[in-house]
Amino acid sequence: MSAIRSALVIGGGVAGPVTATALRMAGIEGRVFEAYPGPAYNIGSTLGFAANGLAALDVIGAGDAVRKVALPMPRSVMSVGHKMIEMPAVAGLEPLQMVDRSDLHQVLHDHAVAAGVDFAYDKRLVSVEEHADGVTAHFADGTSATADILIGADGIKSRVRTLIDPNAPAANYTGLLGFGAYVECSVDVPQGTTFFAFGKNAYYLYWALPDGRIGWGANLPNAQYLSMSQARAIPAEQWLRTLRETYAPDTPGGEFARDTAPEDLAIVGGLHIMPPVPTWHRDRMVLVGDAVHAPSNSTGQGASQAIESAVQLARCLRDFDDPATAFATYERIRRPRVERIAARGAKINHGKTMGPVMRRAMPLLMPLAAKAMKIEETMRREQSYVIDWDATVNERAELVRA
């Protein structure tokens, strides 16, 4: 059994609750400290959830709870103008799931609480004091907490990342702002199909809900970066004017924008991608999830990769007595996989901001590009990843499977 008995988990989004739950399975007490005043039930919009993410959640017993709030999408179609291209499905694997981020947060939070995880809110991390045998976290409200190790699951703007390495890179802005909504409209969209549409001016995606509404998400090109709070400070009516103008030439995107009511518009703000982070850990501190690897939303792998890393980190802490060895092994297992997926997402992202010449050529180039990219092979490699919780961590074997 590990000599590591306790952990401070900074961040209560996706990675934090999963990490703390997996730690309890490993015999380690993980307490979650969240900067927000309560659970993050109102952060973000809908996201795609892959088979490998569900498999990782099955390890901690939360997979079925997510399946209950998610909508399976066995079919995917890419469109440019009026040209539709059926994307290959990966046989033998669960389909993509569309899940509301608020629902995902609530499921993961409630599952962690049921497992005995303690959450503390209004705990914005300020500094960390390291000792020979532990760490003490100091929060903005004047309180502190001590444990054997500290895990930074504090997202794209991670404070822990800069405490580990003051020269750590910040997340890159993709040049896109995210929006989402559920709308009632006359567009006939088949059930169980996600459409990834390259409109004349901007990219969007859409799918049908069982109740007849349409879910859609917009990636709006915008030179100026806006955080979620900055974007939400602008009235939804103003954003809708911009979205309606941007998507006006598109069918059915123009109708989605016109039918979206201000009160139904989810404003996400700037979309990010993390460049490779040189330093994942130092002494008794380590990073997990978006704090260290946030791929473009184009991959559909952000939440799934965060969950995988949370479970693998817990396994390493279970199977090694000292933090240095556990952290180094965790990094060697995870870095190749997450950076390969991030690189794929960066390539896709370029297509969302293409110029007019490339956009006209894309209907001809897209089938060739899909074949050249070996999409089915790539999807199978990414989505068939399964963590064997009961196996003792074996670095070489894990690297082969990554």
LINJOCOR-V237071 format. One record per helix or strand. SS is the DSSP state (A for helix, B for strand). FROM is the first residue (numbers start at 1). LEN is the number of residues. If there is no record, write none. Layout:
ss | from | len
SS | FROM | LEN
SS | FROM | LEN
//
This chain:
ss | from | len
B | 6 | 5
A | 15 | 11
B | 29 | 5
B | 46 | 4
A | 51 | 9
A | 63 | 7
B | 71 | 3
B | 75 | 6
B | 83 | 4
B | 96 | 5
A | 101 | 14
B | 118 | 3
B | 125 | 6
B | 135 | 5
B | 144 | 4
B | 149 | 4
A | 159 | 6
B | 172 | 12
B | 193 | 6
B | 203 | 6
B | 214 | 8
A | 228 | 5
A | 236 | 12
A | 253 | 7
A | 262 | 3
B | 266 | 8
B | 281 | 2
B | 285 | 3
A | 289 | 3
A | 297 | 3
A | 302 | 18
A | 323 | 30
A | 356 | 17
A | 375 | 9
A | 395 | 7
//
